[in-house]
Amino acid sequence: MKAFNKFGIAGLLGVFLFITAAKDDKKETERVEKATEVLQDFAKMKESIPASLLDQSKGIVIIPNMINAGLGIGGKRGKGVAMVKLANGQWSNPVFITITGGSIGFQAGVQSVDLVLLFKHKNALTDTKKGDFTIGGDLSAAAGPIGRSASANTDYKLDAEVYSYSRSKGLFAGLSLNGSNLSFDKDANTRFYGKMSDTQTIFAHATSESSAVVALHKSIVSMQ
């Protein structure tokens, strides 16, 4: 009877852990799906990311529903994904990432922002040893040119390392990314990818068969 009870408790614990893991994995899947929705929404906008700039970019970060709030002194918080372009032109598997930061300046209110960051060089993401970096500190940033048919080569001086695009859903005055910190979400990466969850390994491959990741890849390719 005692053996049965032990087995029963162990079995129930195993089921509980499985359900918990499934819930956690579901959160990451939803994050990938939301990132896909952001790209699809951007693609529908007349004044959007130039296809030529996206084609030249070697890295991308997508943050759905970043919360930007403040009154004089502001704060930012959001979760999203990052990908880099591989040598064969494919986009890598997504690495889960978070953004946090504060700013001082004229701003008031609470704003939900869909944020897309384009990176001129992929090593800004792949070579990060400490697991995080600061926009405007470690990397220069600027608002990107707009217009789907615009030529990034002829119409814009590409001298920044990161170009930002945002789609606002609330009322806000002033949006600055300088001082914002981007860090890799190790826990989320482990939940989604398992043991092979270090950022270097994830960035090096585009082999995920997750339907959410496949849809994300298709969305970004369709914008180029």
N, C-alpha and C positions, 0 to 999 in steps of 0.2 A: 504493500500500500504506500509506504514511504517512497519507494522507487518510482511508483506511478505518479505520486504527487510531484516528485522532483522533475520527472519527465514532462508532466503536465505544465508545471510552472515554466520550465525551460522552453517548452513548445510555445506557450502563450507569449513569453518574452521575445522569442524569435519572430513570431507573427507581428508583435507590436513594433519591433525594430524595422521589420520589412515595410510595414505601413508608413512608419515615420520617414524612412528613407524615400519611399515613393512620393510622399507629400513634399519632401525637400527637393527631390528631382523635378517635381512638377513646377515648383517655383522658378527653377532655372529655365525650364522649357518655356514657361510663360514670359520670362524676360527676353528670350530669343524671339518669341512670337511678337512681342511688343516692339522690339527693335525692327523687325520686318515691317510692321505696320507704319513705323515712323518713315522708313524709306519709301514705302508705297504712297504715303501722304505727301512727302516731299516731291515725288515724281509727278504728282497731279498739279503741283503749283506752277503757275506761269513763270514767276520769278524764283527760280530754284537753283540748285547746284549745277554749274556748267559741266556737261558731260566730259569735256576735254580735261578739266581739272580733276575730276574723279578718275579719269583714265590715267592721268599722270601720278596720282597719289599712290603711295606705297603702304599706307596704313589708314585705318578708319576706326573711330570710336562713336558709338551710338548710345545716347542716354535718353530713354523715354521718360517723360514726366519728371524731369528734374525740378525740384522745389527750390525756388529762388525767393527769398523773403527778407524784409528788413525795413527799418525806419532810420535812415541815416547810416547805420551800420548794418550790412546785409550778410546773409548766409546762404550757402548752397548745399544741396544734398541730393544725390541720385545714384541709381544703379543701372548698369548697361553692359555692353559687350564691346570688345576690341578685336579687330582682325588685321592681318597684314597680307600684302600681295606676295605670292610665291614666285619663284623664278619662271614657272610655266604660265604665269598670268592669272592663275586661280587665286581666290581668296581663301585664307586659312580657316581652320576651325575657330569659332569664337572663344575668346578668353573673357571671363567675367570680371568686371571692373567697377569700381565705385569712384564718385567724385565728391569732394567736400571742399569748402572754402568760405572765405568771408571777404568783404570789401567795404571800403568807406567812400561815400560819395552821395550824390543826390539820388535817392531811391525810396520808394514807399510802396507798401502793399505786399501781397503774396501772389506769386506767379508760378504756373506750371509750364515748363518749357521742354519741348522735344529738341535735343541738342545733337548735332552731328559735327564731329571734328575730323578734318582730313589732314594727314601727315605727309610731309614732303619726303621723309626718309623713314623706312620701317624700323631702323635700328633705334629710333627714339622709343619704340615699344619693346623690341626684342632684346636690346642690350641693357635694359634697366636692371641693375644688379640688386638694388635695395628694395625693389618691389613697388616703388612709387616715384612720382616726379611731379614737379610743379609747373603749371602753365604760366608763362611770363617770367619764370625764374630760371628753370632748367631749359625751357623751350620758349622761343619767341612766338607770339600768337597775333593773329589779325582777323578781322571779319572778312569772310571770303567774297569774291565777286559773285554776282547773281545773273541768271539768265541761262536757260538750258542750252541755247544755241551760241552762247558767248564763247569766244576762244580765249582760254586762259593764257595762251602764249602771247597773243597780240594785244589783248585788252586789259591785261593786269600785270603789274610788276610782282612776280612771285619771289619775294624776298623773305617771307616768314616761314617758319618751320611747321606751323599749325594754322589751318584756316577753319573758322567756326561758322556754323549755320544754326539758327534757332527758329523754332516756330512757337509763338506764344499762345497761351490759352487763358491768360488772365490780364489784369491791369497792373502795369508796373512801369516805373521810370528808371532807366539805367540798367544795363546788363554788362558786367565786366567779368571776364574769366581770369584775369591776372591774379595770381595768388591761389588759384584753385589747385587742389591736389588730386591727382589720379593715382589710384592704387589697385593692385590686382586682388581680387576677391578669392583667396586661396580656398576658403571653405566651400564656396559655390563651385569652384572648379573641381574640387574633390567629389562633391555630390554628383556632379554631372558626368565627369569622366572617369571617376574611380582612381585607381592607383597611378595611372599615367596622367597625372593632372598638373605637372609642373608647366609653367608658361612656355618655356622653350620648346617642349615637346608638342604642346597644343598649337603654337604658332607655326611649327614646322610641317604640319599636315593639313590636308583638306579632305579627310577621309570619313568624317562623321556621317553615319547613315540616318541620323535623327531627321525626321520629316521637318522639324522646325528649323534645323540648320540648313537643310536643302532649300527650303523656301527662302531663308535669309540670303543665301548665295544667289539664288535666282533673282531676287529683288535688286541686289546691288549690281548684278551684271546687266539687268534691263535698263539701268540708269546710265550706263556707260555709252 
